[in-house]
Amino acid sequence: MADSPVRPTSNLPVSVEALSDSLPITLHSGDASVRVSGVSLATDSVCVGDLFIALPGANRHGAEFAEAALTAGAVAILTDTAGVSHLSNVSAPVLVTEHPRSLAGRVAAQVYASNAPRPRVCAVTGTNGKTSVSFYLEAIFRQLGHPTALSNSAERQLAGSSYYTKLTTPEAPELHAMLAVAAEKGVEFFALEASAQAIERHRLDGLHVAVAGFTNLSHDHFEDYGDMDRYLSEKLPLFQPDRSARAVVSLESPYGATVVERSGVPTVTVGDTASGAEWTWTSEGQDGPGETFSLMGPAGTLHTSIRALGNHMVSNAALAIVMAIEAGISIEELSAIDTDHGGIDVVVPGRLEQVSGDSAVSVFVDAGRSADAYQHTFTTLRERFTGQLIVVCGTSGNRDRSKRADMGAIASSMADLVIVTDDDPRMEDPAQIRSDLLEGAKSVEGAAVEEIADPVDAIRFAVSKAADGDVVVWMGPGSQHYRDVGGVRKPFSARDEARAALREAGWGA
């Protein structure tokens, strides 16, 4: 997996004078003829020839790190008025604008411009399902023989190479660099997960997507937005002409109708047969470790399958297929992913992912950290397994506290045993996170609830309570490869720990 900054080679360096002439940027000092070939927001991603954008931070200003950026190879600085006060001894050109973050995307788009045709970007937003839809999109395009790129919260792929991912959606300079490299490599389709924070914080600026997709909206991220109305409002700009050409909206949640009403671009809808959508899907039942379904719409009918369980995953796949059609793929081409050809051939990591193999006790890991995600996952498992359901759950720190009690209550109302544990506390007190979940879990009369702080001990306890035919699902960590404890990312794999727990209990894995 590549961990160095992704940078194109075909773009021509741009002078700081050209940037100041074409954008609302002022040359404060230095040589206007200096040319930049890249853009970075952090010193650890600076490459030789970069423009370093020094942003104000919560505790320190990025301009305080200008010398480190210049030492790493940056040749110019873009900052705000406050940042200039930290740059009195800088000899490199200094560009100034009052809101540098809001211009980062436009700057990067200009610096990374080239004659190579850009891939068609399909960007999906919503609360749950974004990552799954982006994986399905990439798989569909790839199976049809089109070179692809992918960026979501789990990983970034570029023409067959994988890259480290930190944010759900990359910062604008990284995204534009990735698009430019994709163009150089002949990538035709780019599947992108777009969070509300990315849209609000200008990470998509300078980008025009071919097709925007909407999954659903449910209670989440109130730490940033306060209520559902504002949360939705931060996603809506993606569905306007300056951001996208077309849109596909799932009617899975009531908010889909609002997105359709407020969309400013040609929009089609997708949903189950009761939704009234233009494209409707019908589940045709479980097929081994996956689901088969049919999708019917104005262009025809497709019978296909996915390697995942649950109608919520069928809904995600259906949205991806219709987005592909809106991006220019014909229904005839899509026969390459019908049931006769094995369906959509991808396992979405950490989304109700079975890690137990042929064990008599089925163990799944899932990335769900919201009440809505809990509801979908537990409903799926209850419909498909007859044994007892054992839930191990924790959630992220420094995130919306108001959803935690609902998560705990849903777990207790649907599971036979709930074990509340630590997950990804970040800078928050893990005991407080557990307490919030336990408040809801213990509110359900007769619920069996345990609190085991150490997740390694928690999954082993869960497996020890399971019998032949039972199901254990570990909610939260999914495919994540670390735990953030006190701001330090410690290597951790829920998959590996779950398999070890099975082996130690004598079930194999």
ZAMARGU-4260 file (C-alpha; in steps of 0.2 Angstrom, whole numbers, plus 5000, padded with zeros to 4 digits):
<rodrens>
0) 5000/5000/5000 | 5007/5017/4995 | 5009/5029/5009 | 5018/5044/5000 | 5008/5058/4993
5) 5000/5054/4976 | 5005/5067/4963 | 5003/5068/4944 | 5018/5071/4932 | 5010/5079/4917
10) 5004/5095/4924 | 5014/5111/4920 | 5020/5121/4935 | 5009/5137/4938 | 5017/5154/4943
15) 5011/5162/4959 | 5007/5177/4948 | 4995/5167/4938 | 4986/5161/4954 | 4984/5178/4961
20) 4978/5185/4944 | 4964/5171/4942 | 4958/5169/4960 | 4954/5181/4974 | 4972/5180/4981
25) 4984/5194/4984 | 5003/5192/4982 | 5009/5199/4999 | 5028/5197/4996 | 5041/5187/4986
30) 5045/5183/4968 | 5029/5182/4958 | 5037/5172/4945 | 5040/5157/4956 | 5031/5142/4950
35) 5022/5128/4960 | 5019/5111/4954 | 5009/5104/4969 | 4998/5109/4984 | 4998/5103/5002
40) 4989/5107/5018 | 5001/5098/5030 | 5020/5098/5032 | 5020/5079/5031 | 5012/5079/5014
45) 5023/5092/5006 | 5033/5088/4990 | 5046/5098/4981 | 5038/5112/4972 | 5023/5113/4982
50) 5012/5128/4987 | 5009/5126/5006 | 4992/5132/5012 | 4993/5137/5030 | 4976/5136/5038
55) 4971/5143/5055 | 4968/5128/5067 | 4959/5125/5084 | 4975/5128/5094 | 4989/5134/5082
60) 4990/5142/5065 | 4997/5132/5051 | 5008/5147/5046 | 5019/5142/5062 | 5024/5127/5052
65) 5029/5136/5036 | 5048/5134/5039 | 5046/5115/5041 | 5035/5115/5025 | 5049/5125/5015
70) 5062/5114/5022 | 5052/5099/5015 | 5052/5107/4998 | 5038/5120/4997 | 5042/5135/4987
75) 5027/5147/4991 | 5014/5149/5005 | 4996/5154/5004 | 4988/5159/5021 | 4976/5172/5029
80) 4980/5189/5037 | 4982/5181/5054 | 4995/5169/5046 | 5005/5183/5039 | 5011/5188/5056
85) 5020/5171/5058 | 5029/5174/5041 | 5040/5189/5043 | 5056/5179/5041 | 5050/5169/5026
90) 5059/5173/5009 | 5047/5162/4998 | 5032/5171/4990 | 5018/5173/5002 | 5000/5174/4995
95) 4985/5180/5005 | 4967/5177/5005 | 4955/5179/5020 | 4948/5161/5018 | 4961/5150/5011
100) 4952/5134/5014 | 4938/5140/5003 | 4950/5142/4989 | 4960/5126/4991 | 4950/5116/4979
105) 4951/5130/4965 | 4969/5132/4968 | 4973/5113/4967 | 4962/5112/4951 | 4972/5125/4943
110) 4989/5118/4948 | 4985/5100/4943 | 4976/5105/4927 | 4982/5095/4911 | 4976/5089/4895
115) 4972/5071/4900 | 4954/5067/4900 | 4947/5067/4918 | 4937/5052/4924 | 4918/5053/4927
120) 4916/5055/4945 | 4901/5047/4954 | 4900/5054/4972 | 4888/5047/4985 | 4882/5055/5001
125) 4870/5051/5015 | 4871/5044/5033 | 4873/5025/5030 | 4878/5015/5015 | 4890/5028/5007
130) 4905/5017/5008 | 4896/5001/5002 | 4889/5011/4987 | 4906/5017/4982 | 4913/4999/4983
135) 4899/4993/4972 | 4901/5007/4960 | 4920/5003/4958 | 4916/4985/4956 | 4903/4987/4943
140) 4914/4998/4932 | 4929/4987/4934 | 4919/4971/4930 | 4913/4980/4914 | 4931/4983/4909
145) 4933/5001/4913 | 4949/5007/4923 | 4943/5014/4940 | 4948/5024/4955 | 4940/5023/4972
150) 4940/5034/4988 | 4930/5030/5003 | 4932/5029/5022 | 4939/5011/5021 | 4952/5014/5007
155) 4958/5023/4991 | 4962/5013/4975 | 4969/5020/4960 | 4971/5009/4944 | 4975/4994/4955
160) 4985/5002/4968 | 4979/5005/4986 | 4983/5020/4997 | 4981/5025/5015 | 4965/5033/5020
165) 4963/5045/5034 | 4948/5056/5030 | 4931/5049/5023 | 4934/5062/5009 | 4951/5068/5005
170) 4956/5086/5008 | 4953/5096/4991 | 4972/5096/4986 | 4974/5077/4989 | 4958/5074/4979
175) 4963/5085/4964 | 4980/5076/4964 | 4972/5059/4964 | 4960/5064/4950 | 4975/5071/4940
180) 4984/5054/4943 | 4969/5045/4938 | 4968/5054/4922 | 4986/5050/4918 | 4983/5032/4921
185) 4968/5032/4909 | 4955/5030/4923 | 4937/5032/4916 | 4926/5031/4932 | 4930/5037/4950
190) 4919/5032/4964 | 4919/5044/4978 | 4912/5044/4996 | 4906/5062/5000 | 4903/5066/5018
195) 4893/5081/5025 | 4909/5087/5033 | 4918/5086/5016 | 4905/5096/5007 | 4904/5109/5021
200) 4923/5111/5023 | 4926/5114/5004 | 4935/5097/5001 | 4924/5095/4985 | 4928/5113/4979
205) 4934/5114/4961 | 4926/5097/4957 | 4911/5094/4946 | 4904/5076/4947 | 4895/5067/4933
210) 4882/5059/4945 | 4878/5063/4963 | 4870/5049/4974 | 4860/5050/4990 | 4858/5035/5001
215) 4847/5040/5017 | 4848/5051/5032 | 4846/5047/5050 | 4852/5053/5067 | 4871/5056/5067
220) 4884/5070/5068 | 4874/5081/5079 | 4890/5086/5087 | 4893/5096/5071 | 4875/5100/5065
225) 4864/5100/5080 | 4848/5094/5071 | 4842/5084/5056 | 4837/5100/5046 | 4855/5107/5046
230) 4863/5090/5044 | 4853/5088/5028 | 4856/5106/5022 | 4875/5102/5022 | 4872/5088/5010
235) 4861/5097/4998 | 4874/5108/4989 | 4880/5092/4980 | 4864/5091/4971 | 4866/5108/4963
240) 4872/5112/4945 | 4889/5120/4951 | 4893/5103/4959 | 4885/5089/4948 | 4877/5086/4932
245) 4864/5072/4937 | 4858/5064/4953 | 4851/5047/4959 | 4841/5048/4975 | 4836/5033/4986
250) 4819/5034/4994 | 4825/5022/5008 | 4822/5036/5020 | 4809/5050/5021 | 4823/5063/5017
255) 4825/5056/5000 | 4809/5065/4994 | 4816/5081/5001 | 4832/5079/4992 | 4823/5076/4976
260) 4812/5092/4979 | 4827/5103/4982 | 4839/5095/4969 | 4844/5108/4955 | 4849/5094/4943
265) 4840/5081/4933 | 4836/5067/4946 | 4830/5050/4946 | 4824/5039/4961 | 4827/5021/4967
270) 4819/5011/4980 | 4809/4996/4985 | 4792/4992/4976 | 4782/5002/4990 | 4793/5018/4987
275) 4785/5024/4971 | 4803/5026/4964 | 4807/5026/4945 | 4819/5012/4948 | 4813/4998/4960
280) 4821/4983/4967 | 4814/4967/4973 | 4823/4955/4985 | 4824/4937/4978 | 4831/4929/4993
285) 4847/4924/5001 | 4859/4915/4990 | 4873/4907/5001 | 4882/4922/5009 | 4873/4935/4999
290) 4857/4941/4991 | 4849/4940/4974 | 4838/4954/4968 | 4830/4961/4953 | 4830/4980/4948
295) 4817/4986/4936 | 4816/5004/4928 | 4814/5014/4912 | 4828/5006/4904 | 4824/4988/4907
300) 4827/4974/4921 | 4842/4967/4928 | 4843/4951/4939 | 4859/4951/4949 | 4867/4947/4966
305) 4878/4954/4980 | 4890/4945/4992 | 4882/4953/5007 | 4867/4950/5018 | 4852/4962/5021
310) 4839/4972/5011 | 4849/4988/5016 | 4864/4981/5006 | 4852/4977/4992 | 4847/4995/4993
315) 4865/5001/4992 | 4869/4990/4977 | 4853/4996/4968 | 4858/5014/4970 | 4875/5010/4963
320) 4868/5002/4948 | 4857/5016/4944 | 4871/5029/4947 | 4881/5018/4934 | 4867/5019/4922
325) 4866/5038/4924 | 4885/5039/4921 | 4882/5032/4904 | 4882/5013/4906 | 4868/5004/4897
330) 4857/4991/4904 | 4864/4979/4890 | 4882/4982/4897 | 4876/4978/4914 | 4872/4960/4909
335) 4890/4957/4914 | 4885/4958/4932 | 4869/4948/4931 | 4866/4932/4941 | 4873/4921/4927
340) 4889/4930/4928 | 4891/4930/4947 | 4883/4947/4951 | 4893/4961/4959 | 4909/4953/4964
345) 4915/4963/4979 | 4914/4960/4998 | 4912/4977/5006 | 4924/4976/5021 | 4917/4978/5038
350) 4899/4979/5032 | 4890/4964/5041 | 4906/4955/5036 | 4906/4936/5041 | 4923/4932/5049
355) 4919/4915/5056 | 4921/4904/5040 | 4912/4887/5042 | 4911/4888/5061 | 4895/4883/5069
360) 4894/4899/5078 | 4893/4913/5065 | 4903/4929/5069 | 4901/4946/5060 | 4910/4962/5061
365) 4901/4978/5056 | 4905/4997/5055 | 4888/5003/5061 | 4889/5017/5074 | 4871/5023/5073
370) 4854/5018/5078 | 4848/5016/5060 | 4863/5005/5056 | 4860/4994/5072 | 4841/4992/5066
375) 4846/4986/5049 | 4860/4975/5054 | 4850/4966/5068 | 4834/4965/5058 | 4845/4956/5044
380) 4852/4944/5056 | 4836/4940/5065 | 4828/4936/5048 | 4842/4925/5043 | 4847/4915/5058
385) 4836/4906/5071 | 4849/4905/5085 | 4852/4918/5099 | 4859/4935/5094 | 4874/4941/5104
390) 4879/4959/5101 | 4896/4967/5106 | 4895/4986/5104 | 4905/5002/5108 | 4906/5018/5098
395) 4917/5033/5094 | 4922/5046/5106 | 4921/5065/5102 | 4906/5061/5092 | 4887/5064/5094
400) 4882/5058/5112 | 4864/5060/5109 | 4862/5045/5098 | 4871/5033/5110 | 4856/5029/5121
405) 4845/5025/5106 | 4859/5013/5100 | 4859/5004/5117 | 4841/5003/5117 | 4839/4995/5100
410) 4853/4983/5104 | 4844/4977/5120 | 4827/4976/5112 | 4833/4965/5097 | 4847/4955/5105
415) 4847/4941/5117 | 4863/4947/5125 | 4872/4964/5124 | 4890/4967/5129 | 4895/4985/5130
420) 4913/4988/5127 | 4926/5001/5122 | 4928/5005/5103 | 4937/5021/5097 | 4936/5033/5112
425) 4948/5046/5104 | 4950/5060/5117 | 4934/5056/5127 | 4933/5046/5143 | 4929/5028/5138
430) 4919/5026/5153 | 4907/5040/5148 | 4904/5032/5131 | 4900/5015/5139 | 4888/5024/5151
435) 4879/5033/5137 | 4876/5016/5128 | 4872/5007/5144 | 4859/5020/5149 | 4849/5015/5133
440) 4853/4996/5134 | 4847/4995/5152 | 4831/5004/5149 | 4824/4989/5140 | 4815/4978/5153
445) 4822/4961/5155 | 4837/4965/5144 | 4853/4955/5147 | 4867/4967/5147 | 4886/4966/5152
450) 4899/4979/5153 | 4917/4974/5148 | 4928/4988/5145 | 4942/4979/5135 | 4936/4974/5118
455) 4948/4959/5117 | 4939/4952/5133 | 4922/4957/5127 | 4923/4947/5111 | 4929/4932/5120
460) 4915/4933/5133 | 4903/4934/5119 | 4909/4919/5110 | 4910/4909/5126 | 4891/4912/5128
465) 4887/4906/5110 | 4881/4889/5106 | 4879/4880/5090 | 4868/4890/5078 | 4870/4906/5087
470) 4876/4923/5080 | 4888/4936/5087 | 4890/4953/5079 | 4903/4965/5084 | 4896/4983/5080
475) 4908/4998/5077 | 4926/4993/5072 | 4921/4984/5056 | 4937/4984/5045 | 4946/4997/5054
480) 4964/4993/5057 | 4967/5003/5073 | 4959/5010/5089 | 4961/5029/5093 | 4964/5030/5112
485) 4969/5046/5119 | 4973/5053/5101 | 4985/5038/5098 | 4981/5026/5084 | 4985/5009/5091
490) 4985/4994/5079 | 4969/4983/5081 | 4959/4971/5070 | 4941/4966/5076 | 4942/4953/5062
495) 4958/4945/5070 | 4952/4946/5088 | 4935/4938/5083 | 4944/4924/5074 | 4956/4921/5089
500) 4941/4921/5101 | 4933/4907/5090 | 4948/4897/5090 | 4951/4898/5108 | 4933/4893/5112
505) 4935/4878/5101 | 4924/4883/5086 | 4938/4886/5074 | 4939/4901/5062
</rodrens>
